[in-house]
Amino acid sequence: MATVCKNCVMDTTDSKITFNEEGVCDHCTDFYENVLPGWHTDDRGKKEFEHIVAKIKKDGEGRDFDCIMGMSGGADSSYLLHVAVKEYGLRPLVFHVDGGWNSDIAVNNINVMIDKLELDLYTEVINWDEMKDFQLAFFKSNLPNIDIPQDHAFVATLYNFADKHRIRYILNGGNISTECIRNPLEWLYYGTDMALIRDVRKKFGTNSMKTYPFSSVLRHKFFLRYIRNVKVVKPLNYFPYIKEDAMKLLEREYGWRPYPQKHFESRFTKFYEGYWLPKKFGYDTRKVQYSSLIVTGQMTREEALEKLESPAINEEEAQHDFEYVATKLGLSVAELQAYFEQPNKTYKDYNNQESLFDFGAKILRWIGIESSIKR
């Protein structure tokens, strides 16, 4: 039976977790010691963000847009769009990447906000044959993070578009408030490790992927940011962001519809995080999500433990999703079940650039660009 942190709900399904003498895990202590002291959502944070907004507006003078932001239809990106436009007067180009798995709720949430805010929406559609082949390759790899094909496309497409059109500022909905506890690396490995991606494609892919938007971590983390001067701004880190309150505002002001769980705006991610990952590998990403809310005071540990007693997706819904995913990928249910039953592997079973990521993270922390949040 898994040992659970006394403060949050992270447990020994994270094989690298450690606990102090009080039974508090290193995810929590890392947050309290290394992240919380530098996280300012008071007047200091507000003034810092107002300074950034002034730069964005000045750089955007004479342009149709002063920044770009990715929109998934989830709570974080939706609330960010509301704040950026209504409270700070920014003029973002709203950018959506369609990987073929949008839920009806996601489409609704994007459309109602775009319409009410009177904004332009640019949608980039990923070639479905390429996406399907890429996703099938990851199923065959038996790796936990089979969502890399979608994640990589979302990141690469947005950065490539910003660079091509000389848009210097990308607004990002990533935030400390709901994401300060991160998924362990063995659960969700880096989606921009090109060595691993190339190895998986070489072993299991069949499509030449001529149009799929690949981008290495060196390109979007260093070249685009420091050579091309494309800056990523995470506004939700500069002022209080209470997710429950934000969703109520979005429902009231826009007719926005909530999801049962974070990331469920994608039907594939819903299936993957709600069924495939916990059932095949024993990794429940709700533990990470709830733990973030616990340490930031938005959920009690008791509430989280109670929610974790039930699966993210009930058996009937899981069966329906299983059939839907199999059919969309051109598989029979038996074929998808066969992938489910194959022996599990980790990123260490494939070529990877973990050492490069570790080195880069150390450099960024040393110069104060990134906080020391455990992966």
Number of C-alpha atoms within 10 A of each C-alpha: 6 9 13 17 23 15 18 26 23 29 20 15 19 17 10 12 16 14 18 10 6 9 13 18 22 17 27 25 15 17 21 14 11 15 17 15 9 10 16 15 17 11 11 13 17 17 14 15 21 15 11 15 19 13 13 19 18 11 16 19 10 9 11 10 18 22 25 23 23 26 27 24 29 24 24 22 20 23 20 22 25 20 15 19 14 12 9 14 12 20 21 23 21 21 21 20 20 18 20 17 16 18 15 11 18 22 13 15 24 20 17 17 21 18 12 11 14 9 15 14 17 13 13 16 13 19 16 14 12 19 20 18 20 25 19 22 23 21 20 18 26 21 25 26 24 26 20 20 24 22 16 21 24 23 18 20 22 20 24 17 14 21 18 9 8 13 21 20 24 22 23 19 23 17 15 22 22 24 17 26 26 19 22 19 16 20 23 21 21 21 20 24 21 19 14 21 21 15 15 20 20 12 12 17 21 13 15 10 16 9 9 19 17 19 19 16 19 16 17 19 16 15 14 18 18 12 9 14 15 21 16 17 18 15 23 25 19 21 19 13 21 15 16 12 9 17 20 15 15 19 13 11 13 18 15 24 18 20 16 10 16 18 18 22 24 23 18 23 20 23 22 22 25 24 25 21 21 18 14 17 18 14 23 23 22 22 22 23 21 26 29 26 24 23 22 20 12 17 16 16 20 12 11 19 14 9 14 15 8 9 15 21 17 11 11 9 13 18 14 11 20 19 16 17 19 16 13 12 16 13 15 14 15 11 12 20 13 11 16 18 11 13 11 13 14 16 21 12 11 17 15 18 17 17 9 13 16 11 10 16 15 15 13 14 13 12 8 10 10 13 19 18 17 17 15
